[in-house]
Amino acid sequence: MTHTHQTSQTFQTPRALPADVMARLKALDPAVTPELGQATWALLTPFHEQAGYTAPKIDRDLRYGHDPRHRLDVHSSGTQAGAPVFVFVHGGGFVRGDKHTPGTPLYDLVGAWAVRHGYIGVTMTYRLAPEHTWPSGAQDVAAAVRWLRRNIAGYGGDPDKIVVAGNSAGAVHVASFAAGQGAAGQGAAGPAGIAGAALLSGIYEIRAPQPGEPEHAYYGPDPGPEVSPLPGLLQSPVPLLFSVAERDPGFFHEAAARVVSAWLERHGTVPDLVWVEGHNHMSTIASLWIDEAALGVPLARFIERSTGGTAA
């Protein structure tokens, strides 16, 4: 376990990205490729560097389980007490990704965003496919929640005000957790132990994937209906927020549309759904603070509603 203290630049008032930057983002091919990631972060990293993308205090590599990837970072001001806790689960196609890439905003920017709004930020890693398959992602989220409920008060957080969010594959893992997969008998470490869940550009009905597709490594060649989190989400007592980016590939829009249809059929209403204007699969998260209206504002409002806190 290591404790690292970092000081960010002075927090600045968030502002919208310049029109020419948004135009360049919209011009990128929306396919989820390494090239999209490189181009997106090349455009947006200078804005995070200008604003400062680290919280005043970061406690790194706290172990929440036995696996080498069972690690999380806690981002705080060092002076908070009883604050809502915002947990971020990264994407990476089920086979890659990390909570922190040194020398870049990935994903310290999320922790800094949380602290700027008065929350404790938590970024976590989890076990990867193909070595670890369904429902390992939900199990790891459950293990992190269990650790947080036992320990986060010592870092200034309220264990009864935990909101978990995931992007892409991370959204699938959070959805699986919120649906009760991999957390049977976990009690407060299961969905009952969180105040809300935000599912950002995820998929919620799992079809039979083709070899080479990201889902193939995690779900195998012939997943059954029990792996799809959507039925469990429809009956989950946990408040949920969904989002899809304007420049997400079409199948993410189809997934969001199916959630809306199923939700309407089950509840007679539409779910809480954010359309992240102007952004792609990568810049959805990278928009936090530097284009706050896109996702940051509705996400903070959701956290406020879910926890009874006050969004900055």
C-alpha positions as CSV (number, residue, x, y, z in Angstrom):
1,M,0.0,0.0,0.0
2,T,1.4,3.4,-0.9
3,H,0.2,6.9,0.0
4,T,1.0,9.6,-2.5
5,H,0.2,13.2,-1.8
6,Q,-0.1,15.5,-4.9
7,T,-1.1,19.1,-5.2
8,S,-3.1,20.2,-8.2
9,Q,-3.1,23.6,-9.8
10,T,-5.7,26.1,-8.4
11,F,-9.1,24.9,-9.4
12,Q,-10.6,27.0,-12.1
13,T,-14.2,27.6,-13.2
14,P,-15.1,25.0,-15.8
15,R,-15.8,26.2,-19.2
16,A,-16.9,24.8,-22.6
17,L,-14.4,23.7,-25.1
18,P,-13.7,26.0,-28.0
19,A,-15.9,25.4,-31.1
20,D,-13.0,24.4,-33.2
21,V,-12.0,21.7,-30.8
22,M,-15.5,20.4,-30.7
23,A,-15.6,20.4,-34.5
24,R,-12.4,18.3,-34.6
25,L,-13.8,15.9,-32.1
26,K,-17.0,15.4,-34.1
27,A,-14.9,14.9,-37.3
28,L,-13.1,11.8,-35.8
29,D,-14.2,8.4,-36.9
30,P,-16.5,7.1,-34.0
31,A,-15.2,3.5,-34.2
32,V,-13.6,2.5,-30.9
33,T,-10.0,2.1,-31.9
34,P,-6.6,3.0,-30.5
35,E,-6.4,5.8,-33.0
36,L,-9.6,7.3,-31.6
37,G,-8.2,7.3,-28.1
38,Q,-4.9,8.8,-29.2
39,A,-6.5,11.6,-31.2
40,T,-9.1,12.4,-28.5
41,W,-6.6,12.6,-25.7
42,A,-4.2,14.6,-27.9
43,L,-7.0,17.2,-28.3
44,L,-8.2,17.3,-24.7
45,T,-5.1,16.8,-22.6
46,P,-3.8,20.4,-22.9
47,F,-7.1,21.6,-21.4
48,H,-6.7,19.3,-18.5
49,E,-3.1,20.4,-18.0
50,Q,-4.2,24.0,-18.0
51,A,-7.0,23.3,-15.4
52,G,-5.0,20.9,-13.3
53,Y,-6.1,17.2,-13.2
54,T,-5.0,16.0,-9.8
55,A,-6.8,16.3,-6.5
56,P,-4.9,17.9,-3.6
57,K,-4.4,14.5,-2.0
58,I,-4.2,11.1,-3.6
59,D,-3.8,7.8,-1.7
60,R,-2.7,5.4,-4.3
61,D,-2.8,1.6,-4.7
62,L,-4.9,0.7,-1.7
63,R,-5.6,-3.0,-1.9
64,Y,-9.2,-4.1,-1.8
65,G,-8.6,-7.8,-2.6
66,H,-6.1,-10.5,-3.1
67,D,-5.4,-10.0,-6.9
68,P,-2.6,-7.7,-8.1
69,R,-5.2,-5.7,-9.9
70,H,-7.4,-5.3,-6.8
71,R,-6.2,-1.7,-6.3
72,L,-7.9,1.7,-5.9
73,D,-6.8,5.3,-5.5
74,V,-8.7,7.7,-3.2
75,H,-8.7,11.3,-4.2
76,S,-9.6,14.0,-1.7
77,S,-9.0,17.5,-0.4
78,G,-7.5,16.1,2.8
79,T,-10.1,18.1,4.8
80,Q,-13.4,16.5,3.9
81,A,-15.7,14.6,6.3
82,G,-18.9,12.7,5.6
83,A,-18.7,13.5,1.9
84,P,-20.4,11.6,-0.9
85,V,-18.1,9.0,-2.6
86,F,-17.8,8.8,-6.4
87,V,-16.3,5.6,-7.7
88,F,-15.1,5.3,-11.3
89,V,-14.6,2.0,-13.1
90,H,-12.6,2.4,-16.3
91,G,-13.2,0.8,-19.7
92,G,-10.8,-1.1,-22.0
93,G,-12.8,-3.8,-23.8
94,F,-12.6,-6.2,-20.9
95,V,-9.0,-6.9,-21.6
96,R,-7.0,-3.7,-20.8
97,G,-7.1,-0.4,-19.0
98,D,-6.0,1.0,-15.6
99,K,-7.1,3.5,-13.1
100,H,-4.0,5.7,-13.6
101,T,-1.6,6.3,-16.4
102,P,1.4,8.4,-15.0
103,G,2.0,11.7,-16.7
104,T,-1.5,11.8,-18.2
105,P,-5.0,12.8,-17.0
106,L,-6.2,9.2,-17.3
107,Y,-8.0,8.8,-14.8
108,D,-6.8,11.2,-12.1
109,L,-9.1,13.8,-13.8
110,V,-12.1,11.9,-12.5
111,G,-10.8,12.1,-9.0
112,A,-10.1,15.8,-9.3
113,W,-13.6,16.3,-10.8
114,A,-15.1,14.6,-7.8
115,V,-13.2,16.7,-5.3
116,R,-14.1,19.9,-7.0
117,H,-17.7,19.0,-6.5
118,G,-17.2,18.2,-2.8
119,Y,-17.0,14.4,-3.1
120,I,-14.4,11.9,-2.4
121,G,-13.2,10.4,-5.7
122,V,-12.2,6.7,-6.1
123,T,-10.6,5.2,-9.2
124,M,-10.3,1.4,-9.3
125,T,-8.8,-1.4,-11.4
126,Y,-10.3,-4.9,-11.8
127,R,-9.3,-8.3,-13.1
128,L,-9.1,-8.7,-16.9
129,A,-10.3,-11.2,-19.5
130,P,-9.5,-13.7,-20.8
131,E,-8.0,-14.9,-17.6
132,H,-11.0,-13.7,-15.6
133,T,-14.4,-14.1,-17.1
134,W,-18.0,-13.2,-16.2
135,P,-19.0,-12.4,-13.5
136,S,-15.5,-11.4,-12.3
137,G,-16.2,-7.7,-13.0
138,A,-19.3,-7.5,-10.8
139,Q,-17.5,-9.5,-8.1
140,D,-14.6,-7.0,-8.2
141,V,-17.0,-4.0,-8.0
142,A,-18.6,-5.7,-5.0
143,A,-15.2,-6.3,-3.3
144,A,-14.3,-2.6,-3.8
145,V,-17.6,-1.5,-2.4
146,R,-17.1,-3.8,0.6
147,W,-13.7,-2.2,1.2
148,L,-15.0,1.3,0.8
149,R,-17.8,0.7,3.3
150,R,-15.3,-0.4,5.8
151,N,-12.6,2.2,5.2
152,I,-13.7,5.3,3.3
153,A,-14.8,7.2,6.5
154,G,-11.0,7.4,7.3
155,Y,-10.5,9.3,4.1
156,G,-13.4,11.7,4.6
157,G,-16.2,9.8,2.9
158,D,-19.6,8.6,4.0
159,P,-20.0,4.9,3.4
160,D,-23.8,5.3,3.0
161,K,-23.3,7.8,0.1
162,I,-21.4,5.7,-2.4
163,V,-22.2,6.2,-6.1
164,V,-20.5,3.9,-8.6
165,A,-19.9,4.8,-12.2
166,G,-18.4,2.9,-15.2
167,N,-17.6,3.8,-18.7
168,S,-17.7,1.3,-21.6
169,A,-16.7,-2.2,-20.3
170,G,-16.6,-0.5,-16.9
171,A,-20.3,0.4,-17.4
172,V,-21.0,-3.2,-18.1
173,H,-19.3,-4.3,-14.9
174,V,-21.2,-1.7,-12.9
175,A,-24.5,-2.7,-14.5
176,S,-23.8,-6.3,-13.8
177,F,-23.1,-5.4,-10.1
178,A,-26.2,-3.2,-9.9
179,A,-28.2,-6.1,-11.4
180,G,-27.1,-8.4,-8.6
181,Q,-24.7,-10.5,-10.6
182,G,-21.7,-11.8,-8.8
183,A,-22.8,-10.3,-5.5
184,A,-25.3,-12.8,-4.2
185,G,-25.4,-12.8,-0.4
186,Q,-23.1,-9.8,-0.2
187,G,-25.5,-7.7,1.8
188,A,-24.1,-4.2,2.1
189,A,-21.3,-5.1,-0.4
190,G,-24.0,-5.7,-3.0
191,P,-26.3,-3.2,-4.7
192,A,-27.9,-2.4,-1.4
193,G,-24.6,-0.9,-0.3
194,I,-24.6,1.9,-2.8
195,A,-26.6,5.1,-3.2
196,G,-26.6,5.1,-7.1
197,A,-25.0,3.8,-10.2
198,A,-24.1,5.7,-13.4
199,L,-23.8,3.6,-16.6
200,L,-21.9,5.6,-19.2
201,S,-21.8,4.2,-22.8
202,G,-22.4,0.6,-21.9
203,I,-24.2,-2.5,-23.3
204,Y,-26.8,-4.3,-21.3
205,E,-28.0,-7.2,-23.4
206,I,-25.3,-9.6,-24.3
207,R,-25.5,-11.4,-27.7
208,A,-23.3,-14.2,-28.9
209,P,-20.0,-12.4,-29.8
210,Q,-17.8,-13.2,-32.8
211,P,-14.1,-14.2,-32.2
212,G,-12.1,-11.0,-31.9
213,E,-14.9,-8.9,-30.5
214,P,-14.3,-7.5,-27.0
215,E,-17.2,-9.5,-25.4
216,H,-15.8,-12.8,-26.7
217,A,-12.9,-12.7,-24.2
218,Y,-15.1,-12.0,-21.2
219,Y,-18.3,-13.8,-21.9
220,G,-17.1,-16.7,-24.1
221,P,-18.5,-17.8,-27.5
222,D,-22.0,-18.7,-26.4
223,P,-23.2,-16.6,-23.4
224,G,-26.6,-17.5,-22.0
225,P,-29.4,-15.0,-21.1
226,E,-28.3,-15.0,-17.5
227,V,-25.3,-12.8,-18.3
228,S,-27.3,-9.8,-19.6
229,P,-27.8,-7.2,-16.8
230,L,-30.8,-5.5,-18.3
231,P,-33.5,-7.7,-16.6
232,G,-31.8,-7.1,-13.2
233,L,-31.5,-3.4,-13.8
234,L,-35.2,-3.1,-14.6
235,Q,-36.0,-4.3,-11.0
236,S,-33.0,-2.9,-9.2
237,P,-33.8,-0.6,-6.3
238,V,-30.7,1.4,-6.9
239,P,-31.1,4.8,-8.7
240,L,-29.6,4.6,-12.1
241,L,-28.3,7.1,-14.6
242,F,-27.5,6.0,-18.2
243,S,-25.6,8.0,-20.9
244,V,-24.7,7.6,-24.5
245,A,-22.4,9.9,-26.4
246,E,-23.5,11.7,-29.6
247,R,-20.5,10.2,-31.4
248,D,-20.7,6.7,-29.9
249,P,-20.8,3.9,-32.4
250,G,-24.3,2.9,-33.4
251,F,-24.5,-0.2,-31.2
252,F,-24.2,1.9,-28.1
253,H,-27.1,4.0,-29.3
254,E,-29.0,0.8,-29.9
255,A,-28.2,-0.4,-26.4
256,A,-29.5,2.9,-25.0
257,A,-32.7,2.7,-27.1
258,R,-33.4,-0.9,-25.8
259,V,-33.0,0.3,-22.3
260,V,-35.5,3.1,-22.9
261,S,-38.0,0.7,-24.5
262,A,-37.7,-1.9,-21.8
263,W,-37.8,0.7,-19.0
264,L,-41.0,2.2,-20.5
265,E,-42.6,-1.2,-20.8
266,R,-41.7,-2.1,-17.2
267,H,-42.2,1.3,-15.4
268,G,-44.3,3.4,-17.7
269,T,-41.6,6.1,-17.8
270,V,-38.2,6.6,-19.5
271,P,-35.0,6.2,-17.5
272,D,-32.7,9.0,-16.5
273,L,-30.7,9.2,-19.7
274,V,-28.0,11.7,-20.7
275,W,-27.1,12.3,-24.4
276,V,-23.5,13.6,-24.2
277,E,-23.6,16.3,-26.9
278,G,-20.6,16.5,-29.2
279,H,-18.5,13.8,-27.6
280,N,-17.3,10.4,-28.6
281,H,-16.7,7.1,-26.7
282,M,-13.4,8.4,-25.3
283,S,-14.2,12.0,-24.7
284,T,-17.3,11.3,-22.7
285,I,-15.1,10.9,-19.6
286,A,-12.4,13.4,-20.8
287,S,-15.1,16.1,-21.0
288,L,-15.4,16.3,-17.2
289,W,-14.6,19.8,-16.0
290,I,-13.3,21.1,-19.3
291,D,-16.7,20.7,-21.0
292,E,-18.8,20.3,-17.9
293,A,-22.2,20.8,-19.4
294,A,-21.8,17.7,-21.6
295,L,-21.8,15.1,-18.8
296,G,-20.4,16.7,-15.6
297,V,-23.5,18.8,-14.8
298,P,-26.1,16.0,-15.1
299,L,-23.7,13.5,-13.4
300,A,-23.3,15.9,-10.4
301,R,-27.0,16.4,-10.2
302,F,-27.5,12.6,-10.2
303,I,-25.0,12.2,-7.4
304,E,-26.7,15.0,-5.4
305,R,-30.2,13.4,-5.8
306,S,-28.9,10.0,-4.9
307,T,-26.9,10.9,-1.8
308,G,-28.8,14.0,-0.6
309,G,-25.6,16.0,-1.0
310,T,-25.0,19.3,-2.6
311,A,-23.3,19.5,-6.0
312,A,-20.8,22.3,-6.4
